[in-house]
Amino acid sequence: MAGTILELGDNKYRFMVWCKSEYDNKRIRKSKTITAKSKREAERQLAEYVKECEQKYSLEGSTMTFEQFSKKWIDEYANPNLSPVTVEGYERDLKNRINPALGNIILTELKPMHIIHFYNDLLTMPRLDGKEGTLSGRNRNNVHRILSSMLTNAVYWQLIYDNPIKRVRPPKQEKHVARFYNEEETVKMLSCLENEEMKYNTIPILKY
């Protein structure tokens, strides 16, 4: 892989590098503008950029979109290892929430900030069942678990070098606040159960 340098003036240089994807043999042109004190310094930075591109585009995920990978993950991992009900739920979240937000991003170019912005958008997304309100914290965490499993497998399969979700905090889940009867309410409940069948009043009385 070779690269060229275009001098722009004011110590600025532009790199042009042609990268070849090992996934589909496509040639991809990448460019980068840098600041360097001298031409020699620019050449050193170009060599580093060429090395970076060689590593990045030697991966199968270099020209695979996230949506394409999601289909591969369903076929190669989810279907053989998970229950049909679980897979159905994952496919629903991928179709309706994850892929509309991340599907067009090249897998190797998926960054933590892409995921963070997506999680922030989930805070205002409506429910899929048509009921009022937004997505619950539990469902947002389900989305996080799906992405975590997918990207962990992407690293294991050598589609990407680094897992971006490791730098993303899981969505917050609302804490359930339990409500307990006070003494007056408890006495009233037990009074109401006095004339009921044994199966209805045994557990409350034992707990009391």
Secondary structure, DSSP 8 states (H G I E B T S, - for coil): --EEEEEEETTEEEEEEEEE-TTT--EEEEEEEEE-SSHHHHHHHHHHHHHHHHHHHTSGGGS-BHHHHHHHHIIIIIHHHS-HHHHHHHHHHIIIIIHHHHTTSBGGG--HHHHHHHHHHHTT-B-TTS-SSB--HHHHHHHHHHHHHHHHHHHHTTS-SS-GGGGS--------------HHHHHHHHHHHTTS-HHHHHHHHHH-
